[in-house]
Amino acid sequence: MSSRIGNTVLRLRGGSLKVLSLLSISHRPLRPVEIAEILGMPLNDVGKYLVRLGSKGLVSKVDMEGNSTGYVSNMDILEMLLDHERRLRELE
């Protein structure tokens, strides 16, 4: 993972972080309505978070079956945690 993406993730707060976290652990692309249902958020808010995350390069839009659009995370959460742990060790 590039440090730019890692630094961007560390600045995320609230809903954006929740949406990215959900997409990062999902084994398949999720539609905005699914994200809204799982997280208990308004669909309009989820849409705004997805646009914001997409503009930062953290998520991508993918075509799904039935002419619908889903989203996937562009980051590997395990890789991010290992990178963060490595950085902390360097500070010791």
N, CA and C of each residue as an Amber inpcrd file, in Angstrom:
protein
   276
   0.8470000  -1.1780000   0.0000000   0.0000000   0.0000000   0.0000000
   0.8850000   1.2310000   0.0000000   0.5390000   2.1980000  -0.7950000
   1.3460000   3.4050000  -0.8110000   1.1050000   4.1940000   0.4640000
   2.1180000   4.9270000   0.8800000   1.9660000   5.6990000   2.1140000
   0.9330000   6.8080000   1.9470000   0.7230000   7.2780000   0.7020000
  -0.2860000   8.3100000   0.4570000  -1.6630000   7.7880000   0.8280000
  -1.9820000   6.5650000   0.3950000  -3.2850000   5.9760000   0.7210000
  -3.3770000   5.7350000   2.2220000  -2.3120000   5.2240000   2.8260000
  -2.3020000   5.0010000   4.2670000  -2.5350000   6.2810000   5.0410000
  -1.8850000   7.3510000   4.6380000  -2.0670000   8.6390000   5.3140000
  -3.4780000   9.1650000   5.1180000  -4.0490000   8.9600000   3.9460000
  -5.4270000   9.3850000   3.6870000  -6.3900000   8.6270000   4.5870000
  -6.1810000   7.3340000   4.7250000  -7.0510000   6.5090000   5.5780000
  -6.9790000   6.9840000   7.0220000  -5.7960000   7.3160000   7.4900000
  -5.6420000   7.7430000   8.8740000  -6.3770000   9.0560000   9.1720000
  -6.6800000   9.8360000   8.1450000  -7.4000000  11.1050000   8.3410000
  -8.9120000  10.9470000   8.2450000  -9.3970000   9.7790000   7.8610000
 -10.8390000   9.5700000   7.7150000 -11.5250000   9.5500000   9.0750000
 -12.7580000  10.0150000   9.0850000 -13.5480000  10.0260000  10.3150000
 -14.9770000   9.5880000  10.0020000 -15.6910000   9.2020000  11.0260000
 -17.1220000   8.9670000  10.9540000 -17.5740000   8.0130000   9.8720000
 -18.5500000   8.4750000   9.0930000 -19.1930000   7.6430000   8.0970000
 -18.2620000   7.1510000   7.0080000 -17.3490000   8.0010000   6.5670000
 -16.4100000   7.5770000   5.5230000 -15.5770000   6.3930000   5.9890000
 -15.1220000   6.4420000   7.2200000 -14.3160000   5.3570000   7.7680000
 -15.1520000   4.0810000   7.9150000 -16.3920000   4.2240000   8.3230000
 -17.2740000   3.0580000   8.4610000 -17.5100000   2.3910000   7.1080000
 -17.7850000   3.1990000   6.0810000 -18.0310000   2.6540000   4.7450000
 -16.7850000   1.9590000   4.2190000 -15.6310000   2.6010000   4.3430000
 -14.3870000   2.0010000   3.8720000 -14.0660000   0.7250000   4.6300000
 -14.2760000   0.7230000   5.9240000 -14.0120000  -0.4730000   6.7330000
 -14.8900000  -1.6390000   6.2860000 -16.1700000  -1.3640000   6.0520000
 -17.0850000  -2.4130000   5.6000000 -16.6350000  -2.9710000   4.2480000
 -16.3130000  -2.0910000   3.3130000 -15.8740000  -2.5480000   1.9910000
 -14.5610000  -3.3140000   2.0780000 -13.7100000  -2.9390000   3.0090000
 -12.4050000  -3.5950000   3.1490000 -12.5150000  -5.0290000   3.6330000
 -13.5520000  -5.3260000   4.3850000 -13.6920000  -6.6910000   4.8990000
 -14.6960000  -7.5220000   4.1070000 -15.3900000  -6.8980000   3.1670000
 -16.3820000  -7.6230000   2.3720000 -15.6910000  -8.5240000   1.3560000
 -16.2140000  -9.7180000   1.1940000 -15.6600000 -10.6720000   0.2320000
 -16.2020000 -10.4560000  -1.1790000 -17.1360000  -9.5040000  -1.3270000
 -17.7120000  -9.2140000  -2.6430000 -18.0460000  -7.7250000  -2.7280000
 -18.2410000  -7.2200000  -3.9430000 -18.6620000  -5.8140000  -4.0770000
 -20.0160000  -5.6040000  -3.4060000 -20.2050000  -4.4350000  -2.8510000
 -21.4750000  -4.1010000  -2.1990000 -22.1220000  -2.9250000  -2.9120000
 -23.4440000  -3.0090000  -3.0700000 -24.2070000  -1.9070000  -3.6400000
 -24.4410000  -0.8650000  -2.5520000 -24.6000000   0.3990000  -2.9310000
 -24.8440000   1.4480000  -1.9290000 -26.0110000   1.1410000  -0.9990000
 -27.0820000   0.5670000  -1.5280000 -28.2270000   0.2540000  -0.6810000
 -27.8690000  -0.8090000   0.3600000 -27.0180000  -1.7660000  -0.0110000
 -26.5780000  -2.7870000   0.9460000 -25.7340000  -2.1480000   2.0460000
 -24.8540000  -1.2510000   1.6550000 -24.0040000  -0.5590000   2.6360000
 -24.8770000   0.2170000   3.6130000 -25.8620000   0.9300000   3.0810000
 -26.7600000   1.7190000   3.9260000 -27.5130000   0.8260000   4.9130000
 -27.9940000  -0.3160000   4.4360000 -28.7350000  -1.2340000   5.3090000
 -27.8380000  -1.8210000   6.3960000 -26.6610000  -2.2740000   6.0180000
 -25.7540000  -2.9020000   6.9860000 -25.3230000  -1.9110000   8.0580000
 -24.9980000  -0.6830000   7.6490000 -24.4880000   0.3100000   8.5950000
 -25.5830000   1.1530000   9.2450000 -26.8190000   1.0130000   8.7840000
 -27.9160000   1.8000000   9.3490000 -27.7840000   3.2780000   9.0520000
 -27.3250000   3.5950000   7.8460000 -27.1270000   4.9900000   7.4360000
 -28.1160000   5.3430000   6.3310000 -28.4300000   6.6340000   6.1970000
 -29.2470000   7.0540000   5.0560000 -28.4950000   6.8060000   3.7460000
 -29.2170000   6.3710000   2.7220000 -28.6170000   6.0710000   1.4260000
 -27.9170000   7.2920000   0.8370000 -28.4860000   8.4780000   1.0000000
 -27.8540000   9.6990000   0.4750000 -26.4830000   9.9190000   1.0950000
 -26.3570000   9.6690000   2.3960000 -25.0660000   9.8390000   3.0670000
 -24.0520000   8.8300000   2.5420000 -24.4880000   7.5860000   2.3620000
 -23.5950000   6.5530000   1.8370000 -23.0840000   6.9650000   0.4590000
 -23.9770000   7.4890000  -0.3710000 -23.5790000   7.9580000  -1.6990000
 -22.5120000   9.0370000  -1.6290000 -22.6640000   9.9790000  -0.7170000
 -21.6700000  11.0490000  -0.5490000 -20.3260000  10.4830000  -0.0980000
 -20.3700000   9.5460000   0.8470000 -19.1220000   8.9400000   1.3260000
 -18.4250000   8.1760000   0.2050000 -19.1910000   7.4520000  -0.6150000
 -18.5900000   6.6860000  -1.7110000 -17.9340000   7.6100000  -2.7330000
 -18.5780000   8.7250000  -3.0470000 -17.9880000   9.6970000  -3.9750000
 -16.6910000  10.2480000  -3.3990000 -16.7180000  10.6100000  -2.1200000
 -15.5270000  11.1490000  -1.4630000 -14.3990000  10.1170000  -1.4370000
 -14.7180000   8.8900000  -1.0630000 -13.7020000   7.8270000  -1.0130000
 -13.1620000   7.5150000  -2.4060000 -14.0420000   7.5380000  -3.4010000
 -13.6220000   7.2990000  -4.7740000 -12.6770000   8.3790000  -5.2750000
 -12.9560000   9.6360000  -4.9120000 -12.0920000  10.7370000  -5.3570000
 -10.7000000  10.6530000  -4.7290000 -10.5920000   9.9870000  -3.5950000
  -9.3030000   9.8090000  -2.9290000  -8.6020000   8.5200000  -3.3640000
  -9.2580000   7.7490000  -4.2320000  -8.6720000   6.5080000  -4.7290000
  -8.7800000   5.3390000  -3.7710000  -9.6630000   5.4430000  -2.7770000
  -9.7800000   4.3930000  -1.7690000 -10.7990000   3.3160000  -2.1240000
 -11.7690000   3.6490000  -2.9700000 -12.7470000   2.6690000  -3.4240000
 -12.9140000   2.7970000  -4.9340000 -13.4070000   1.7220000  -5.5440000
 -13.6870000   1.7250000  -6.9810000 -15.0850000   1.2050000  -7.2310000
 -15.6850000   1.7320000  -8.2800000 -17.0010000   1.2960000  -8.7250000
 -16.8170000   0.1100000  -9.6710000 -17.6240000  -0.9200000  -9.5030000
 -17.5620000  -2.0970000 -10.3720000 -18.9650000  -2.4590000 -10.8440000
 -19.0310000  -3.0120000 -12.0490000 -20.3080000  -3.4840000 -12.5780000
 -20.6340000  -4.8330000 -11.9670000 -21.9010000  -4.9900000 -11.5960000
 -22.3620000  -6.2460000 -11.0160000 -23.4490000  -6.8170000 -11.9180000
 -23.9110000  -8.0010000 -11.5910000 -24.9920000  -8.6320000 -12.3420000
 -26.2580000  -7.7840000 -12.2590000 -27.0560000  -7.8400000 -13.3110000
 -28.3400000  -7.1480000 -13.2870000 -28.2390000  -5.6520000 -13.4660000
 -27.2270000  -5.1770000 -14.1560000 -27.0550000  -3.7410000 -14.4350000
 -26.9420000  -2.8870000 -13.1860000 -26.4580000  -3.4340000 -12.1020000
 -26.2720000  -2.6250000 -10.9030000 -24.7830000  -2.3500000 -10.7020000
 -24.5150000  -1.3740000  -9.8750000 -23.1360000  -0.9680000  -9.5940000
 -22.8220000  -1.2610000  -8.1450000 -21.6640000  -1.8240000  -7.9120000
 -21.1960000  -2.0770000  -6.5620000 -19.8780000  -1.3640000  -6.3350000
 -19.3970000  -1.4360000  -5.1330000 -18.1370000  -0.7920000  -4.7700000
 -17.2300000  -1.7810000  -4.0670000 -15.9420000  -1.6270000  -4.3010000
 -14.9220000  -2.4330000  -3.6340000 -13.8660000  -1.5040000  -3.0660000
 -13.1960000  -1.9650000  -2.0410000 -12.0960000  -1.2120000  -1.4470000
 -10.8390000  -1.4230000  -2.2830000 -10.0500000  -0.3780000  -2.4180000
  -8.7720000  -0.4740000  -3.1300000  -7.6160000  -0.7440000  -2.1740000
  -7.9400000  -0.9920000  -0.9250000  -6.8760000  -1.2280000   0.0490000
  -7.0660000  -2.5740000   0.7200000  -5.9670000  -3.1200000   1.1410000
  -5.9640000  -4.3700000   1.8850000  -5.7950000  -3.9930000   3.3510000
  -6.8340000  -4.2070000   4.1510000  -6.7990000  -3.7520000   5.5390000
  -5.6830000  -4.4340000   6.3350000  -5.3970000  -5.7030000   6.0390000
  -4.3080000  -6.3950000   6.7260000  -2.9730000  -5.7460000   6.3850000
  -2.7790000  -5.4200000   5.1120000  -1.5480000  -4.7570000   4.6990000
  -1.4010000  -3.4000000   5.3890000  -2.5050000  -2.6710000   5.5120000
  -2.4650000  -1.3750000   6.1790000  -2.0690000  -1.5280000   7.6460000
  -2.6300000  -2.5240000   8.3380000  -2.3030000  -2.7360000   9.7470000
  -0.8360000  -3.1340000   9.9300000  -0.3400000  -3.9930000   9.0480000
   1.0640000  -4.3920000   9.1370000   1.9940000  -3.2190000   8.8740000
   1.6360000  -2.3760000   7.9210000   2.4280000  -1.1900000   7.6320000
   2.4330000  -0.2420000   8.8290000   1.2740000  -0.0770000   9.4470000
   1.1660000   0.7880000  10.6200000   2.0120000   0.2390000  11.7770000
   1.9500000  -1.0660000  11.9870000   2.7480000  -1.7010000  13.0450000
   4.2440000  -1.5000000  12.7860000   4.6620000  -1.6500000  11.5300000
   6.0600000  -1.4490000  11.1660000   6.5060000  -0.0210000  11.4710000
   5.6670000   0.9340000  11.1430000   5.9900000   2.3400000  11.4180000
   6.1130000   2.6050000  12.9150000   5.2390000   1.9870000  13.7000000
   5.3220000   2.1700000  15.1450000   6.6160000   1.5950000  15.7100000
   7.0270000   0.4340000  15.2050000   8.2870000  -0.1630000  15.6450000
   9.4730000   0.7230000  15.3040000   9.4220000   1.3900000  14.1640000
  10.5020000   2.2890000  13.7570000  10.6180000   3.4980000  14.6870000
   9.5090000   3.8750000  15.3020000   9.4990000   5.0350000  16.2040000
  10.0660000   4.6940000  17.5840000  10.1110000   3.4120000  17.9220000
  10.5800000   2.9950000  19.2610000  12.0580000   3.2150000  19.4170000
